[in-house]
Amino acid sequence: MQGLSRCWSIARSELRRRGATSLAVGALLLALALALAARPAAAAPAPATKPCPNFRVLHNDRIGAAVIPAGNYLITLEGAGLTCKSAGELFAEFLAIFDGRLPAPWKVAAEGSGKASFRRGSAPGFSIELNGKREEGGKNPDLGTLCPNPFTLNADTVIKPLRFTKGKFLIYLPPGSGITCNRAAVLFTRFLGAGGTLPPPWKLISQTATFYKPSNPTRSAFRIEPFSASGGS
């Protein structure tokens, strides 16, 4: 009988010990869970950036409020989704827009002369910064060739749907164009005197003020840009 009582006493002691251990482990786990919940959320990592080779801007320009002097630019990709090639093509497209209004959802933020960033709405895009000496003229594989002599317009003239105001204009020959600078100036003079409507078969891309023939839109193209839109520093 005494042996049975002793065994029961030992069993009760073991149960109490195990219960205390379980309570201690549970309390420790609860404390760890509360500590983890109280920790501030880790900040999202900054988007990765990647520098791209120099992009040549051929003349002092503007994109919206951003002043873009002529010269070599470093393009930096901000986050995923763009390549150096696609960012360069977008930069060239933005420079060619006649009125400076970027296509949605793109927006430009000016950050001083020769520096700006471009975002796709709230998503990262790319930034540009003048890299080295400012230099005007020449060629660019995306922009084409800048003709050396500005074209002077003596009165406001409409070539539907665009209005060309009195002043100086630049003539660009897009990549692949077979037209000379002199021929482009002669054609532009002819179009300005045509009473507001282009003579067939010529067509006009109003966003970039590019004139072309539909039968060969690359070889026949030239582009007009307001010289007054140029931005120095």
ABEGO torsion letter per residue (X at the ends): XAAAAAAAAAAAAAAAAAAAAAAAAAAAAAAAAAAAAABBBBBBBBBBBBBBBBBBBABBBBBEABBBBBEBBBBBBBEBGBBAAAAAAAAAAAAABAAGBBBOABBBBBAEBGBBBBBBEABBBBBBBBBEBBBBEEBBAAAEBBBABBBBBABBBBBOABBBBBEBBBBBBBBGBABBAAAAAAAAAAAAAAGGBBBOABBBBAAAGBBBBAABAAAABBBBBBAAABBBX
